[in-house]
């Protein structure tokens, strides 16, 4: 194995971009690892040392970022390295040593067709108001899906689009729409402040990539009354997305917020990425639209009924995760053993495969 002294950091980043690596892991004392098609593998024989991480990552921090890192012991930001390569960087300490995870952010946002995303996103891009939730666990591609939706709006409509992000990952360029991207901790102090500012702004579309407090959640609900709000949540499935959002409200006013939520919610798209048979990954989406039955279930605090409503509402474009996975298997795009890993109800999934 080689040592870091003979290592060119820029070459590693270029290779990661060329080979469509999603994440690079640099942990002092180990070799460089990469996440490819969801698997973490030894990817480079270079042994990471402290100097390598400090020279290439810690040294690019500004004073404010260094202060934040010293205060919290971790930092998340985006940076454009040499060769115009953009990465989201997570820097933290473990056992007193610096460790970094770098996620590659492509400059070009692919189309719905290229990413095998449902064409319902084009329908959503034409809406004027309401709340769209795009959810999934870390690495499920939810940010990319949200950006595809924003880009569809940008390409088709003359809109005012504001984003609230920590950090700003994809950089969007004005096309038909005017786009303003605000980085929390850089351009504005907090998500709460940024969402509060938008209540008095002339804006058509809002994207928020995190909710971490009641004020932000309440502001987004109010904004959805007059604008199209796209919210990203780190949730396991549709039911978790509902629960995670409503959790921010205390019991004393949760009933009121649930009513507002049931009126303004448009859809929840929850996705996972599964390995494609011939390499790469494909999204499997659970899709719930807010029809009368869903709205009543949310308003009456009977969300447990929603999975059955999704199954019974396929004619309205709803689809369960199991059905989405089964279709990928039936189409020959994903192997059965891969798909079943992501099915919550494995018996239902197997039954769908047999039909």
RODO-2510 file (C-alpha; in nm, 4 decimals, decimal comma):
residues 355
     n   res          X          Y          Z
     1     x     0,0000     0,0000     0,0000
     2     x     0,1163     0,3538    -0,0744
     3     x     0,1454     0,6373     0,1715
     4     x    -0,0157     0,9757     0,1478
     5     x     0,3065     1,1626     0,0641
     6     x     0,2877     1,0338    -0,2948
     7     x    -0,0823     1,1010    -0,3188
     8     x    -0,2534     1,3655    -0,5355
     9     x    -0,5837     1,4562    -0,3781
    10     x    -0,7167     1,6128    -0,6977
    11     x    -0,6600     1,2871    -0,8873
    12     x    -0,8761     1,1040    -0,6342
    13     x    -1,1610     1,3520    -0,6828
    14     x    -1,1393     1,3383    -1,0617
    15     x    -1,1482     0,9585    -1,0568
    16     x    -1,4472     0,9611    -0,8189
    17     x    -1,6394     1,1890    -1,0534
    18     x    -1,5500     0,9823    -1,3603
    19     x    -1,6572     0,6543    -1,1985
    20     x    -1,9809     0,7919    -1,0487
    21     x    -1,8728     0,7267    -0,6911
    22     x    -2,1319     0,8669    -0,4514
    23     x    -1,9136     0,9037    -0,1413
    24     x    -1,5460     0,8929    -0,0470
    25     x    -1,4437     0,8032     0,3104
    26     x    -1,1107     0,9256     0,4452
    27     x    -1,0335     0,7859     0,7901
    28     x    -0,6844     0,8274     0,9348
    29     x    -0,4954     0,4991     0,9476
    30     x    -0,7095     0,3226     0,6848
    31     x    -0,7234     0,3133     0,3071
    32     x    -0,9512     0,5387     0,1060
    33     x    -1,2965     0,3820     0,0775
    34     x    -1,5722     0,4595    -0,1709
    35     x    -1,9435     0,3936    -0,1896
    36     x    -2,0287     0,2515    -0,5314
    37     x    -2,3837     0,1399    -0,6102
    38     x    -2,4574     0,1502    -0,2385
    39     x    -2,1625    -0,0690    -0,1309
    40     x    -1,8648     0,0642     0,0693
    41     x    -1,5433    -0,0801    -0,0766
    42     x    -1,1656    -0,0346    -0,0518
    43     x    -1,1081     0,1911    -0,3479
    44     x    -0,7567     0,3270    -0,3294
    45     x    -0,4455     0,1783    -0,1750
    46     x    -0,3411     0,5097    -0,0247
    47     x    -0,3268     0,5017     0,3547
    48     x    -0,4911     0,8153     0,4906
    49     x    -0,2900     1,0143     0,7426
    50     x    -0,3674     1,3230     0,9502
    51     x    -0,1577     1,5535     0,7318
    52     x    -0,3494     1,4510     0,4201
    53     x    -0,6859     1,5462     0,5718
    54     x    -0,5558     1,8687     0,7266
    55     x    -0,3789     1,9815     0,4079
    56     x    -0,6618     1,9114     0,1659
    57     x    -0,9719     1,9747     0,3761
    58     x    -0,9092     2,1550     0,7043
    59     x    -0,6883     2,4117     0,5329
    60     x    -0,9692     2,5286     0,3019
    61     x    -1,1963     2,6309     0,5912
    62     x    -1,2532     2,9986     0,6564
    63     x    -1,2281     3,1400     1,0085
    64     x    -1,6019     3,1090     1,0773
    65     x    -1,6012     2,7444     0,9689
    66     x    -1,2968     2,6705     1,1835
    67     x    -1,4703     2,8289     1,4833
    68     x    -1,7810     2,6171     1,4214
    69     x    -1,5699     2,3032     1,3901
    70     x    -1,3842     2,3777     1,7122
    71     x    -1,7137     2,4426     1,8908
    72     x    -1,9089     2,1406     1,7680
    73     x    -1,6386     1,8947     1,6614
    74     x    -1,7978     1,8521     1,3179
    75     x    -1,8754     2,0547     1,0074
    76     x    -2,0845     2,0053     0,6932
    77     x    -2,0270     2,2260     0,3901
    78     x    -1,9866     2,2234     0,0116
    79     x    -1,6766     2,3195    -0,1810
    80     x    -1,5679     2,3475    -0,5440
    81     x    -1,2292     2,1811    -0,5719
    82     x    -0,9885     2,1842    -0,8668
    83     x    -1,1265     2,0833    -1,2076
    84     x    -1,4598     2,2443    -1,1090
    85     x    -1,5599     1,9408    -0,9031
    86     x    -1,8162     2,0075    -0,6308
    87     x    -1,8374     1,7931    -0,3181
    88     x    -2,0359     1,8043     0,0032
    89     x    -1,7833     1,7557     0,2812
    90     x    -1,8531     1,6200     0,6272
    91     x    -1,5567     1,6687     0,8593
    92     x    -1,5473     1,5365     1,2151
    93     x    -1,3188     1,3898     1,4785
    94     x    -1,3135     1,0300     1,5941
    95     x    -1,0665     0,9095     1,8539
    96     x    -0,9085     1,2554     1,8354
    97     x    -0,8320     1,2277     1,4623
    98     x    -0,9848     1,4021     1,1629
    99     x    -1,2180     1,1980     0,9430
   100     x    -1,3934     1,3133     0,6265
   101     x    -1,6744     1,1945     0,4026
   102     x    -1,7026     1,3602     0,0620
   103     x    -2,0185     1,3298    -0,1494
   104     x    -1,9868     1,4108    -0,5189
   105     x    -2,2390     1,6640    -0,6505
   106     x    -2,2666     1,6609    -1,0310
   107     x    -2,2780     2,0000    -1,1997
   108     x    -2,5433     1,8786    -1,4417
   109     x    -2,8852     1,7789    -1,3099
   110     x    -3,0031     1,4774    -1,5073
   111     x    -3,3530     1,4515    -1,6499
   112     x    -3,6390     1,2479    -1,5046
   113     x    -3,5925     0,9949    -1,7835
   114     x    -3,2183     0,9601    -1,7214
   115     x    -3,2795     0,9028    -1,3504
   116     x    -3,5811     0,6741    -1,4093
   117     x    -3,8042     0,9003    -1,2009
   118     x    -4,1826     0,8973    -1,2441
   119     x    -4,3300     1,1519    -1,4839
   120     x    -4,5620     1,2670    -1,2045
   121     x    -4,2865     1,5174    -1,1258
   122     x    -4,3851     1,7037    -1,4423
   123     x    -4,7406     1,7266    -1,3122
   124     x    -4,6182     1,8560    -0,9767
   125     x    -4,4055     2,1169    -1,1528
   126     x    -4,7233     2,2805    -1,2836
   127     x    -4,8873     2,3314    -0,9441
   128     x    -4,9269     2,6747    -0,7901
   129     x    -4,9469     2,5997    -0,4178
   130     x    -4,9391     2,3284    -0,1550
   131     x    -4,6830     2,1073     0,0191
   132     x    -4,4754     1,8391    -0,1524
   133     x    -4,2630     1,6153     0,0716
   134     x    -3,9735     1,4199    -0,0779
   135     x    -3,8318     1,1789     0,1770
   136     x    -3,5861     0,8967     0,2189
   137     x    -3,2916     0,7899     0,4301
   138     x    -2,9391     0,9225     0,3852
   139     x    -2,8088     0,8454     0,0378
   140     x    -3,1528     0,7627    -0,1059
   141     x    -3,1297     1,0355    -0,3705
   142     x    -3,4028     1,2608    -0,2310
   143     x    -3,2045     1,5818    -0,2862
   144     x    -3,1445     1,4879    -0,6484
   145     x    -3,5164     1,4177    -0,6978
   146     x    -3,6036     1,7545    -0,5428
   147     x    -3,3565     1,9287    -0,7740
   148     x    -3,5074     1,7547    -1,0776
   149     x    -3,8473     1,8932    -0,9756
   150     x    -3,7091     2,2458    -0,9272
   151     x    -3,5289     2,2264    -1,2607
   152     x    -3,8529     2,1236    -1,4324
   153     x    -4,0187     2,4341    -1,2885
   154     x    -3,7162     2,6434    -1,3859
   155     x    -3,7318     2,5188    -1,7453
   156     x    -4,1065     2,5605    -1,7922
   157     x    -4,2308     2,8538    -1,5843
   158     x    -4,1542     3,2144    -1,4994
   159     x    -4,1402     3,1704    -1,1230
   160     x    -3,9598     3,3119    -0,8228
   161     x    -3,7847     3,0178    -0,6542
   162     x    -3,6211     3,0424    -0,3111
   163     x    -3,4228     2,7637    -0,1470
   164     x    -3,3255     2,7242     0,2204
   165     x    -3,0405     2,4761     0,2498
   166     x    -2,7671     2,3576     0,4831
   167     x    -2,5475     2,3206     0,2964
   168     x    -2,6272     2,4326    -0,0585
   169     x    -2,5462     2,1296    -0,2704
   170     x    -2,6596     2,1742    -0,6315
   171     x    -2,6090     2,5221    -0,7754
   172     x    -2,9110     2,6175    -0,9869
   173     x    -2,8921     2,8620    -1,2771
   174     x    -3,1705     3,0987    -1,3793
   175     x    -3,3581     2,9813    -1,6868
   176     x    -3,7213     3,0858    -1,7119
   177     x    -3,7331     3,1264    -1,3347
   178     x    -3,5443     3,3512    -1,0957
   179     x    -3,3654     3,1422    -0,8329
   180     x    -3,2304     3,2587    -0,4962
   181     x    -3,0415     3,0046    -0,2838
   182     x    -2,9807     3,0835     0,0855
   183     x    -2,7319     2,8840     0,2871
   184     x    -2,8169     2,8467     0,6567
   185     x    -2,5181     2,9500     0,8640
   186     x    -2,3762     3,1453     0,5703
   187     x    -2,6490     3,3717     0,4303
   188     x    -2,8997     3,3451     0,7137
   189     x    -2,8716     3,2410     1,0776
   190     x    -3,1282     2,9594     1,0863
   191     x    -3,4011     2,7720     0,9017
   192     x    -3,6536     2,9470     1,1245
   193     x    -3,5264     3,2920     1,0249
   194     x    -3,5102     3,2038     0,6549
   195     x    -3,8658     3,0667     0,6522
   196     x    -3,9874     3,3683     0,8500
   197     x    -3,8334     3,6021     0,5902
   198     x    -4,0229     3,4244     0,3128
   199     x    -4,3597     3,4939     0,4748
   200     x    -4,3223     3,8538     0,3591
   201     x    -4,1461     3,7796     0,0289
   202     x    -4,2786     3,7647    -0,3249
   203     x    -4,2068     3,4003    -0,3932
   204     x    -4,3786     3,1256    -0,5934
   205     x    -4,1765     2,8159    -0,5037
   206     x    -3,9827     2,7297    -0,1872
   207     x    -3,7445     2,4409    -0,1308
   208     x    -3,6257     2,3540     0,2210
   209     x    -3,3865     2,0645     0,2771
   210     x    -3,4380     2,0320     0,6517
   211     x    -3,6835     2,1035     0,9329
   212     x    -3,5442     2,1081     1,2846
   213     x    -3,7861     2,3189     1,4862
   214     x    -4,1519     2,4098     1,5354
   215     x    -4,1151     2,7626     1,3934
   216     x    -3,9828     2,6373     1,0595
   217     x    -4,2515     2,3683     1,0346
   218     x    -4,5284     2,6202     1,1115
   219     x    -4,3894     2,8743     0,8646
   220     x    -4,3717     2,6141     0,5869
   221     x    -4,7360     2,5191     0,6465
   222     x    -4,8342     2,8853     0,6228
   223     x    -4,6257     2,9335     0,3088
   224     x    -4,7970     2,6330     0,1484
   225     x    -5,1249     2,8250     0,1635
   226     x    -5,0005     3,0625    -0,1076
   227     x    -4,6882     2,9069    -0,2613
   228     x    -4,5595     2,5691    -0,3732
   229     x    -4,3391     2,4301    -0,0946
   230     x    -4,1020     2,1396    -0,1593
   231     x    -3,9694     1,9884     0,1626
   232     x    -3,7005     1,7260     0,2053
   233     x    -3,7250     1,4906     0,5043
   234     x    -3,4942     1,2121     0,6202
   235     x    -3,7736     0,9608     0,6805
   236     x    -3,8022     0,5852     0,6325
   237     x    -4,1379     0,5803     0,4527
   238     x    -4,4591     0,7751     0,3929
   239     x    -4,5986     0,7135     0,7425
   240     x    -4,2720     0,8206     0,9043
   241     x    -4,2738     1,1350     0,6902
   242     x    -4,6159     1,2310     0,8262
   243     x    -4,5132     1,1544     1,1830
   244     x    -4,1739     1,3257     1,1565
   245     x    -4,3270     1,6510     1,0345
   246     x    -4,6084     1,6630     1,2911
   247     x    -4,3691     1,5755     1,5746
   248     x    -4,2421     1,9338     1,5743
   249     x    -4,5756     2,0610     1,7070
   250     x    -4,6596     2,0348     2,0785
   251     x    -4,9713     1,8452     2,1834
   252     x    -5,1546     2,1664     2,2688
   253     x    -5,1809     2,2751     1,9045
   254     x    -5,1099     1,9528     1,7151
   255     x    -5,4780     1,9079     1,6264
   256     x    -5,4918     2,2498     1,4610
   257     x    -5,1680     2,1908     1,2676
   258     x    -5,2910     1,8481     1,1589
   259     x    -5,5988     2,0111     1,0026
   260     x    -5,3845     2,2657     0,8181
   261     x    -5,1463     1,9911     0,7092
   262     x    -5,4329     1,7780     0,5759
   263     x    -5,5606     2,0721     0,3683
   264     x    -5,2301     2,1753     0,2145
   265     x    -5,0416     1,8497     0,1615
   266     x    -5,0234     1,7479    -0,2054
   267     x    -4,8083     1,4378    -0,2028
   268     x    -4,5357     1,2450    -0,0248
   269     x    -4,2748     1,0745    -0,2415
   270     x    -4,0560     0,8375    -0,0427
   271     x    -3,7712     0,6666    -0,2222
   272     x    -3,4971     0,4104    -0,1869
   273     x    -3,2198     0,3300    -0,4336
   274     x    -3,1796    -0,0346    -0,5359
   275     x    -2,9063    -0,1998    -0,7392
   276     x    -2,9816    -0,2395    -1,1060
   277     x    -2,9167    -0,5817    -1,2557
   278     x    -2,6581    -0,4470    -1,5011
   279     x    -2,4932    -0,1925    -1,2723
   280     x    -2,5942     0,1401    -1,1243
   281     x    -2,8995     0,2023    -0,9085
   282     x    -3,2675     0,2733    -0,9658
   283     x    -3,5198     0,4586    -0,7486
   284     x    -3,8140     0,2665    -0,6054
   285     x    -4,0791     0,5146    -0,4959
   286     x    -4,3698     0,4915    -0,2583
   287     x    -4,6168     0,7599    -0,3712
   288     x    -4,9079     0,8948    -0,1704
   289     x    -5,1399     1,1673    -0,2984
   290     x    -5,3627     1,3609    -0,0646
   291     x    -5,7087     1,2498    -0,1739
   292     x    -6,0192     1,2747     0,0455
   293     x    -5,9471     0,9486     0,2270
   294     x    -5,5869     1,0475     0,3058
   295     x    -5,6884     1,3975     0,4183
   296     x    -5,9518     1,2511     0,6539
   297     x    -5,7018     1,0009     0,7960
   298     x    -5,4520     1,2788     0,8684
   299     x    -5,7111     1,5184     1,0128
   300     x    -5,8628     1,2503     1,2371
   301     x    -5,5228     1,1199     1,3559
   302     x    -5,5761     0,7838     1,1879
   303     x    -5,2645     0,7786     0,9748
   304     x    -5,2305     0,4030     1,0261
   305     x    -5,5007     0,3644     0,7566
   306     x    -5,2851     0,5279     0,4916
   307     x    -5,0876     0,2196     0,3724
   308     x    -5,4194     0,0485     0,2880
   309     x    -5,5439     0,3655     0,1142
   310     x    -5,2285     0,3704    -0,0992
   311     x    -5,2827     0,0084    -0,2040
   312     x    -5,6469     0,0722    -0,2927
   313     x    -5,5733     0,3949    -0,4834
   314     x    -5,3448     0,2698    -0,7580
   315     x    -5,5839     0,4105    -1,0188
   316     x    -5,5034     0,7575    -0,8797
   317     x    -5,1296     0,7104    -0,9266
   318     x    -5,0497     0,5952    -0,5750
   319     x    -4,8099     0,3076    -0,5308
   320     x    -4,6688     0,1197    -0,2339
   321     x    -4,2981     0,0506    -0,2032
   322     x    -4,3659    -0,3214    -0,2412
   323     x    -4,5516    -0,2638    -0,5680
   324     x    -4,2767    -0,0351    -0,6965
   325     x    -4,0114    -0,2949    -0,6150
   326     x    -4,2176    -0,5761    -0,7674
   327     x    -4,2507    -0,3855    -1,0944
   328     x    -3,8734    -0,3371    -1,1135
   329     x    -3,8253    -0,7126    -1,0656
   330     x    -4,0953    -0,8043    -1,3211
   331     x    -3,9388    -0,5675    -1,5745
   332     x    -3,6069    -0,7490    -1,5350
   333     x    -3,4271    -0,4407    -1,4049
   334     x    -3,3649    -0,5560    -1,0458
   335     x    -3,2947    -0,8995    -0,9014
   336     x    -3,5436    -1,0490    -0,6569
   337     x    -3,2799    -1,0882    -0,3824
   338     x    -3,1923    -0,7205    -0,4097
   339     x    -3,5474    -0,5877    -0,4143
   340     x    -3,6663    -0,7881    -0,1149
   341     x    -3,4071    -0,6164     0,1057
   342     x    -3,6107    -0,2958     0,0815
   343     x    -3,9612    -0,4421     0,1145
   344     x    -4,1190    -0,3707     0,4521
   345     x    -4,3875    -0,6365     0,4060
   346     x    -4,1963    -0,9177     0,2446
   347     x    -4,4994    -1,1495     0,2187
   348     x    -4,6954    -0,8852     0,0245
   349     x    -4,3942    -0,8288    -0,1979
   350     x    -4,3579    -1,2007    -0,2779
   351     x    -4,7298    -1,2236    -0,3531
   352     x    -4,7053    -0,9322    -0,5964
   353     x    -4,4171    -1,1015    -0,7753
   354     x    -4,6272    -1,4143    -0,8265
   355     x    -4,9199    -1,2268    -0,9847
***
